[in-house]
């Protein structure tokens, strides 16, 4: 069934604090390739998105401080 919740295999489009949109796909460790937007499910960015829903804002800790990222769309394909 369709869901707006983020799980393994999701393609997530999110907006950063400046309003710029980015898209990542959450994959297994051996499939990760940041150059095409495929990130491992254990990466920090994937971990903050897991179990969140479209419209949620999550907090990503970074060396420069906490970033607030809004989930714009969740797709499975």
C-alpha positions as CSV (number, residue, x, y, z in Angstrom):
1,X,0.0,0.0,0.0
2,X,1.1,3.6,-0.6
3,X,2.5,5.4,2.3
4,X,4.0,8.8,3.1
5,X,6.2,7.4,5.8
6,X,10.0,7.0,5.2
7,X,11.3,3.4,5.3
8,X,14.2,1.6,3.6
9,X,14.0,1.9,-0.2
10,X,12.2,5.3,-0.1
11,X,13.1,8.2,-2.4
12,X,12.9,11.3,-0.3
13,X,12.7,14.9,-1.5
14,X,13.4,17.4,1.2
15,X,13.9,21.1,1.5
16,X,16.8,22.6,3.4
17,X,16.6,25.8,5.5
18,X,17.2,28.0,2.5
19,X,14.3,26.3,0.6
20,X,16.5,24.4,-1.8
21,X,15.1,20.9,-2.6
22,X,17.3,17.8,-2.7
23,X,16.4,14.1,-3.4
24,X,18.0,11.0,-1.9
25,X,17.1,7.3,-2.0
26,X,17.7,5.2,1.1
27,X,19.5,2.0,0.1
28,X,21.6,-0.8,1.6
29,X,25.2,-0.2,2.6
30,X,26.6,-1.9,-0.5
31,X,24.4,0.1,-2.9
32,X,25.2,3.6,-1.5
33,X,26.5,6.0,-4.1
34,X,26.3,9.6,-3.0
35,X,27.1,10.9,-6.5
36,X,23.6,9.7,-7.7
37,X,21.8,10.5,-4.4
38,X,21.8,6.9,-3.0
39,X,22.6,7.0,0.7
40,X,23.0,4.1,3.1
41,X,20.2,3.5,5.6
42,X,22.8,3.9,8.4
43,X,24.0,7.3,7.2
44,X,23.1,10.3,9.5
45,X,20.7,11.9,7.0
46,X,18.9,8.6,6.3
47,X,18.5,7.9,10.1
48,X,16.8,11.3,10.8
49,X,14.3,10.6,8.0
50,X,13.4,7.0,8.8
51,X,9.8,6.7,10.1
52,X,9.1,10.4,9.5
53,X,6.2,11.4,7.2
54,X,5.7,13.9,4.3
55,X,5.4,17.4,5.8
56,X,7.5,16.6,8.9
57,X,10.5,18.6,9.8
58,X,13.5,16.7,11.1
59,X,16.7,17.9,12.8
60,X,20.0,16.9,11.3
61,X,23.0,17.4,13.6
62,X,26.1,18.7,11.6
63,X,29.5,20.0,12.7
64,X,28.2,23.5,11.8
65,X,25.0,23.1,13.9
66,X,21.6,21.6,13.6
67,X,19.9,21.8,10.2
68,X,16.1,21.7,9.9
69,X,15.0,19.7,6.9
70,X,11.4,19.5,5.7
71,X,10.2,16.3,4.0
72,X,8.4,17.4,0.8
73,X,7.7,14.0,-0.9
74,X,8.2,10.3,-0.2
75,X,8.0,7.9,-3.1
76,X,8.6,4.2,-3.6
77,X,9.5,3.0,-7.1
